Amino acid sequence: MALTPELIQGSFVLMVIIYVVAFAFQIYVLYLNWKQSKVNDQMAELISEVKAIRKELNKSSSKKKRILA
């Protein structure tokens, strides 16, 4: 199999196409990681809010128990 200009040109075109697809995939993965980090931040905020609400509910529940006792 000889290295002809047509073969070299075809290989180069194929290599460029593969690199473009790999680059697009890498951009997509970066986008997914960014979205996941936003979700993680929102979940951490939500968990802290739920903990604060539970704390307030426990306080009010304790007050009601003392009043009834």
Backbone as XML, in Angstrom:
<?xml version="1.0"?>
<chain id="A" units="angstrom">
  <residue number="1" name="MET">
    <atom name="N" x="0.858" y="-1.177" z="0.000"/>
    <atom name="CA" x="0.000" y="0.000" z="0.000"/>
    <atom name="C" x="0.900" y="1.234" z="0.000"/>
  </residue>
  <residue number="2" name="ALA">
    <atom name="N" x="0.850" y="1.949" z="-1.068"/>
    <atom name="CA" x="1.703" y="3.123" z="-1.234"/>
    <atom name="C" x="1.004" y="4.359" z="-0.694"/>
  </residue>
  <residue number="3" name="LEU">
    <atom name="N" x="1.805" y="5.294" z="-0.241"/>
    <atom name="CA" x="1.258" y="6.559" z="0.242"/>
    <atom name="C" x="1.013" y="7.475" z="-0.948"/>
  </residue>
  <residue number="4" name="THR">
    <atom name="N" x="-0.199" y="7.494" z="-1.373"/>
    <atom name="CA" x="-0.568" y="8.371" z="-2.485"/>
    <atom name="C" x="-1.143" y="9.660" z="-1.921"/>
  </residue>
  <residue number="5" name="PRO">
    <atom name="N" x="-1.126" y="10.721" z="-2.695"/>
    <atom name="CA" x="-1.712" y="11.978" z="-2.212"/>
    <atom name="C" x="-3.188" y="11.837" z="-1.841"/>
  </residue>
  <residue number="6" name="GLU">
    <atom name="N" x="-3.909" y="10.998" z="-2.570"/>
    <atom name="CA" x="-5.327" y="10.810" z="-2.266"/>
    <atom name="C" x="-5.516" y="10.147" z="-0.898"/>
  </residue>
  <residue number="7" name="LEU">
    <atom name="N" x="-4.669" y="9.151" z="-0.615"/>
    <atom name="CA" x="-4.754" y="8.456" z="0.667"/>
    <atom name="C" x="-4.391" y="9.395" z="1.815"/>
  </residue>
  <residue number="8" name="ILE">
    <atom name="N" x="-3.352" y="10.177" z="1.622"/>
    <atom name="CA" x="-2.936" y="11.122" z="2.662"/>
    <atom name="C" x="-4.017" y="12.164" z="2.888"/>
  </residue>
  <residue number="9" name="GLN">
    <atom name="N" x="-4.601" y="12.663" z="1.813"/>
    <atom name="CA" x="-5.657" y="13.672" z="1.942"/>
    <atom name="C" x="-6.885" y="13.071" z="2.630"/>
  </residue>
  <residue number="10" name="GLY">
    <atom name="N" x="-7.254" y="11.867" z="2.265"/>
    <atom name="CA" x="-8.399" y="11.214" z="2.893"/>
    <atom name="C" x="-8.161" y="10.948" z="4.367"/>
  </residue>
  <residue number="11" name="SER">
    <atom name="N" x="-6.957" y="10.529" z="4.712"/>
    <atom name="CA" x="-6.623" y="10.290" z="6.117"/>
    <atom name="C" x="-6.667" y="11.589" z="6.914"/>
  </residue>
  <residue number="12" name="PHE">
    <atom name="N" x="-6.162" y="12.660" z="6.309"/>
    <atom name="CA" x="-6.167" y="13.957" z="6.990"/>
    <atom name="C" x="-7.594" y="14.432" z="7.237"/>
  </residue>
  <residue number="13" name="VAL">
    <atom name="N" x="-8.453" y="14.284" z="6.243"/>
    <atom name="CA" x="-9.851" y="14.699" z="6.392"/>
    <atom name="C" x="-10.524" y="13.872" z="7.483"/>
  </residue>
  <residue number="14" name="LEU">
    <atom name="N" x="-10.293" y="12.589" z="7.492"/>
    <atom name="CA" x="-10.873" y="11.720" z="8.517"/>
    <atom name="C" x="-10.369" y="12.108" z="9.907"/>
  </residue>
  <residue number="15" name="MET">
    <atom name="N" x="-9.079" y="12.403" z="10.016"/>
    <atom name="CA" x="-8.512" y="12.805" z="11.301"/>
    <atom name="C" x="-9.135" y="14.116" z="11.784"/>
  </residue>
  <residue number="16" name="VAL">
    <atom name="N" x="-9.327" y="15.066" z="10.893"/>
    <atom name="CA" x="-9.935" y="16.348" z="11.268"/>
    <atom name="C" x="-11.371" y="16.134" z="11.736"/>
  </residue>
  <residue number="17" name="ILE">
    <atom name="N" x="-12.115" y="15.288" z="11.050"/>
    <atom name="CA" x="-13.498" y="15.009" z="11.437"/>
    <atom name="C" x="-13.533" y="14.371" z="12.826"/>
  </residue>
  <residue number="18" name="ILE">
    <atom name="N" x="-12.648" y="13.424" z="13.072"/>
    <atom name="CA" x="-12.608" y="12.765" z="14.383"/>
    <atom name="C" x="-12.259" y="13.765" z="15.475"/>
  </residue>
  <residue number="19" name="TYR">
    <atom name="N" x="-11.293" y="14.648" z="15.220"/>
    <atom name="CA" x="-10.932" y="15.662" z="16.214"/>
    <atom name="C" x="-12.087" y="16.615" z="16.493"/>
  </residue>
  <residue number="20" name="VAL">
    <atom name="N" x="-12.828" y="16.999" z="15.473"/>
    <atom name="CA" x="-13.970" y="17.898" z="15.668"/>
    <atom name="C" x="-15.040" y="17.211" z="16.507"/>
  </residue>
  <residue number="21" name="VAL">
    <atom name="N" x="-15.323" y="15.954" z="16.221"/>
    <atom name="CA" x="-16.319" y="15.209" z="16.995"/>
    <atom name="C" x="-15.854" y="15.054" z="18.444"/>
  </residue>
  <residue number="22" name="ALA">
    <atom name="N" x="-14.577" y="14.744" z="18.647"/>
    <atom name="CA" x="-14.051" y="14.599" z="20.009"/>
    <atom name="C" x="-14.120" y="15.925" z="20.759"/>
  </residue>
  <residue number="23" name="PHE">
    <atom name="N" x="-13.822" y="17.024" z="20.082"/>
    <atom name="CA" x="-13.888" y="18.340" z="20.716"/>
    <atom name="C" x="-15.327" y="18.683" z="21.090"/>
  </residue>
  <residue number="24" name="ALA">
    <atom name="N" x="-16.268" y="18.404" z="20.201"/>
    <atom name="CA" x="-17.681" y="18.668" z="20.493"/>
    <atom name="C" x="-18.139" y="17.820" z="21.682"/>
  </residue>
  <residue number="25" name="PHE">
    <atom name="N" x="-17.723" y="16.583" z="21.742"/>
    <atom name="CA" x="-18.080" y="15.714" z="22.866"/>
    <atom name="C" x="-17.501" y="16.257" z="24.168"/>
  </residue>
  <residue number="26" name="GLN">
    <atom name="N" x="-16.269" y="16.752" z="24.119"/>
    <atom name="CA" x="-15.641" y="17.313" z="25.321"/>
    <atom name="C" x="-16.399" y="18.551" z="25.801"/>
  </residue>
  <residue number="27" name="ILE">
    <atom name="N" x="-16.839" y="19.395" z="24.890"/>
    <atom name="CA" x="-17.632" y="20.572" z="25.246"/>
    <atom name="C" x="-18.944" y="20.129" z="25.893"/>
  </residue>
  <residue number="28" name="TYR">
    <atom name="N" x="-19.575" y="19.107" z="25.352"/>
    <atom name="CA" x="-20.824" y="18.593" z="25.907"/>
    <atom name="C" x="-20.607" y="18.056" z="27.324"/>
  </residue>
  <residue number="29" name="VAL">
    <atom name="N" x="-19.519" y="17.337" z="27.549"/>
    <atom name="CA" x="-19.217" y="16.807" z="28.884"/>
    <atom name="C" x="-18.980" y="17.953" z="29.865"/>
  </residue>
  <residue number="30" name="LEU">
    <atom name="N" x="-18.285" y="18.992" z="29.431"/>
    <atom name="CA" x="-18.082" y="20.160" z="30.296"/>
    <atom name="C" x="-19.412" y="20.808" z="30.655"/>
  </residue>
  <residue number="31" name="TYR">
    <atom name="N" x="-20.320" y="20.890" z="29.697"/>
    <atom name="CA" x="-21.649" y="21.448" z="29.951"/>
    <atom name="C" x="-22.397" y="20.605" z="30.986"/>
  </residue>
  <residue number="32" name="LEU">
    <atom name="N" x="-22.342" y="19.292" z="30.841"/>
    <atom name="CA" x="-23.019" y="18.416" z="31.800"/>
    <atom name="C" x="-22.422" y="18.557" z="33.198"/>
  </residue>
  <residue number="33" name="ASN">
    <atom name="N" x="-21.112" y="18.679" z="33.289"/>
    <atom name="CA" x="-20.477" y="18.877" z="34.597"/>
    <atom name="C" x="-20.906" y="20.197" z="35.219"/>
  </residue>
  <residue number="34" name="TRP">
    <atom name="N" x="-21.020" y="21.228" z="34.408"/>
    <atom name="CA" x="-21.458" y="22.531" z="34.905"/>
    <atom name="C" x="-22.883" y="22.450" z="35.438"/>
  </residue>
  <residue number="35" name="LYS">
    <atom name="N" x="-23.765" y="21.783" z="34.687"/>
    <atom name="CA" x="-25.151" y="21.622" z="35.139"/>
    <atom name="C" x="-25.201" y="20.815" z="36.437"/>
  </residue>
  <residue number="36" name="GLN">
    <atom name="N" x="-24.399" y="19.765" z="36.536"/>
    <atom name="CA" x="-24.382" y="18.936" z="37.735"/>
    <atom name="C" x="-23.904" y="19.734" z="38.941"/>
  </residue>
  <residue number="37" name="SER">
    <atom name="N" x="-22.919" y="20.593" z="38.749"/>
    <atom name="CA" x="-22.437" y="21.393" z="39.881"/>
    <atom name="C" x="-23.504" y="22.378" z="40.335"/>
  </residue>
  <residue number="38" name="LYS">
    <atom name="N" x="-24.288" y="22.906" z="39.384"/>
    <atom name="CA" x="-25.386" y="23.791" z="39.772"/>
    <atom name="C" x="-26.425" y="23.028" z="40.582"/>
  </residue>
  <residue number="39" name="VAL">
    <atom name="N" x="-26.730" y="21.807" z="40.179"/>
    <atom name="CA" x="-27.701" y="20.985" z="40.900"/>
    <atom name="C" x="-27.170" y="20.668" z="42.297"/>
  </residue>
  <residue number="40" name="ASN">
    <atom name="N" x="-25.880" y="20.359" z="42.404"/>
    <atom name="CA" x="-25.301" y="20.069" z="43.721"/>
    <atom name="C" x="-25.393" y="21.277" z="44.637"/>
  </residue>
  <residue number="41" name="ASP">
    <atom name="N" x="-25.131" y="22.469" z="44.098"/>
    <atom name="CA" x="-25.241" y="23.688" z="44.908"/>
    <atom name="C" x="-26.681" y="23.902" z="45.368"/>
  </residue>
  <residue number="42" name="GLN">
    <atom name="N" x="-27.629" y="23.683" z="44.467"/>
    <atom name="CA" x="-29.038" y="23.855" z="44.825"/>
    <atom name="C" x="-29.461" y="22.838" z="45.874"/>
  </residue>
  <residue number="43" name="MET">
    <atom name="N" x="-28.983" y="21.605" z="45.754"/>
    <atom name="CA" x="-29.331" y="20.582" z="46.737"/>
    <atom name="C" x="-28.748" y="20.921" z="48.107"/>
  </residue>
  <residue number="44" name="ALA">
    <atom name="N" x="-27.527" y="21.421" z="48.147"/>
    <atom name="CA" x="-26.925" y="21.805" z="49.428"/>
    <atom name="C" x="-27.724" y="22.931" z="50.068"/>
  </residue>
  <residue number="45" name="GLU">
    <atom name="N" x="-28.152" y="23.892" z="49.265"/>
    <atom name="CA" x="-28.967" y="24.996" z="49.784"/>
    <atom name="C" x="-30.312" y="24.478" z="50.289"/>
  </residue>
  <residue number="46" name="LEU">
    <atom name="N" x="-30.919" y="23.577" z="49.537"/>
    <atom name="CA" x="-32.202" y="23.009" z="49.931"/>
    <atom name="C" x="-32.078" y="22.219" z="51.235"/>
  </residue>
  <residue number="47" name="ILE">
    <atom name="N" x="-31.018" y="21.453" z="51.374"/>
    <atom name="CA" x="-30.816" y="20.675" z="52.598"/>
    <atom name="C" x="-30.646" y="21.591" z="53.796"/>
  </residue>
  <residue number="48" name="SER">
    <atom name="N" x="-29.904" y="22.679" z="53.629"/>
    <atom name="CA" x="-29.734" y="23.605" z="54.758"/>
    <atom name="C" x="-31.061" y="24.269" z="55.121"/>
  </residue>
  <residue number="49" name="GLU">
    <atom name="N" x="-31.890" y="24.575" z="54.124"/>
    <atom name="CA" x="-33.214" y="25.147" z="54.401"/>
    <atom name="C" x="-34.097" y="24.145" z="55.145"/>
  </residue>
  <residue number="50" name="VAL">
    <atom name="N" x="-34.067" y="22.894" z="54.736"/>
    <atom name="CA" x="-34.870" y="21.862" z="55.395"/>
    <atom name="C" x="-34.415" y="21.684" z="56.842"/>
  </residue>
  <residue number="51" name="LYS">
    <atom name="N" x="-33.105" y="21.721" z="57.072"/>
    <atom name="CA" x="-32.597" y="21.606" z="58.446"/>
    <atom name="C" x="-33.077" y="22.767" z="59.299"/>
  </residue>
  <residue number="52" name="ALA">
    <atom name="N" x="-33.074" y="23.974" z="58.735"/>
    <atom name="CA" x="-33.541" y="25.147" z="59.489"/>
    <atom name="C" x="-35.032" y="25.024" z="59.796"/>
  </residue>
  <residue number="53" name="ILE">
    <atom name="N" x="-35.813" y="24.543" z="58.840"/>
    <atom name="CA" x="-37.256" y="24.367" z="59.055"/>
    <atom name="C" x="-37.496" y="23.309" z="60.129"/>
  </residue>
  <residue number="54" name="ARG">
    <atom name="N" x="-36.761" y="22.205" z="60.077"/>
    <atom name="CA" x="-36.908" y="21.162" z="61.103"/>
    <atom name="C" x="-36.581" y="21.702" z="62.485"/>
  </residue>
  <residue number="55" name="LYS">
    <atom name="N" x="-35.534" y="22.504" z="62.554"/>
    <atom name="CA" x="-35.140" y="23.086" z="63.837"/>
    <atom name="C" x="-36.258" y="23.965" z="64.389"/>
  </residue>
  <residue number="56" name="GLU">
    <atom name="N" x="-36.859" y="24.789" z="63.525"/>
    <atom name="CA" x="-37.968" y="25.649" z="63.953"/>
    <atom name="C" x="-39.181" y="24.816" z="64.363"/>
  </residue>
  <residue number="57" name="LEU">
    <atom name="N" x="-39.472" y="23.767" z="63.604"/>
    <atom name="CA" x="-40.603" y="22.903" z="63.952"/>
    <atom name="C" x="-40.368" y="22.207" z="65.285"/>
  </residue>
  <residue number="58" name="ASN">
    <atom name="N" x="-39.152" y="21.762" z="65.522"/>
    <atom name="CA" x="-38.843" y="21.122" z="66.807"/>
    <atom name="C" x="-38.983" y="22.107" z="67.956"/>
  </residue>
  <residue number="59" name="LYS">
    <atom name="N" x="-38.577" y="23.351" z="67.748"/>
    <atom name="CA" x="-38.727" y="24.371" z="68.792"/>
    <atom name="C" x="-40.200" y="24.611" z="69.097"/>
  </residue>
  <residue number="60" name="SER">
    <atom name="N" x="-41.001" y="24.789" z="68.046"/>
    <atom name="CA" x="-42.426" y="25.049" z="68.270"/>
    <atom name="C" x="-43.118" y="23.824" z="68.855"/>
  </residue>
  <residue number="61" name="SER">
    <atom name="N" x="-42.673" y="22.644" z="68.466"/>
    <atom name="CA" x="-43.235" y="21.415" z="69.023"/>
    <atom name="C" x="-42.906" y="21.306" z="70.509"/>
  </residue>
  <residue number="62" name="SER">
    <atom name="N" x="-41.703" y="21.681" z="70.893"/>
    <atom name="CA" x="-41.308" y="21.646" z="72.310"/>
    <atom name="C" x="-42.133" y="22.632" z="73.120"/>
  </residue>
  <residue number="63" name="LYS">
    <atom name="N" x="-42.387" y="23.803" z="72.564"/>
    <atom name="CA" x="-43.187" y="24.810" z="73.265"/>
    <atom name="C" x="-44.613" y="24.312" z="73.482"/>
  </residue>
  <residue number="64" name="LYS">
    <atom name="N" x="-45.189" y="23.666" z="72.473"/>
    <atom name="CA" x="-46.552" y="23.144" z="72.604"/>
    <atom name="C" x="-46.607" y="22.057" z="73.668"/>
  </residue>
  <residue number="65" name="LYS">
    <atom name="N" x="-45.596" y="21.219" z="73.729"/>
    <atom name="CA" x="-45.568" y="20.152" z="74.734"/>
    <atom name="C" x="-45.489" y="20.742" z="76.133"/>
  </residue>
  <residue number="66" name="ARG">
    <atom name="N" x="-44.708" y="21.810" z="76.306"/>
    <atom name="CA" x="-44.596" y="22.445" z="77.621"/>
    <atom name="C" x="-45.917" y="23.104" z="78.017"/>
  </residue>
  <residue number="67" name="ILE">
    <atom name="N" x="-46.605" y="23.688" z="77.053"/>
    <atom name="CA" x="-47.883" y="24.345" z="77.346"/>
    <atom name="C" x="-48.924" y="23.304" z="77.745"/>
  </residue>
  <residue number="68" name="LEU">
    <atom name="N" x="-48.959" y="22.182" z="77.046"/>
    <atom name="CA" x="-49.934" y="21.137" z="77.335"/>
    <atom name="C" x="-49.619" y="20.404" z="78.634"/>
  </residue>
  <residue number="69" name="ALA">
    <atom name="N" x="-48.387" y="20.388" z="79.048"/>
    <atom name="CA" x="-48.002" y="19.634" z="80.251"/>
    <atom name="C" x="-48.312" y="20.358" z="81.521"/>
  </residue>
</chain>
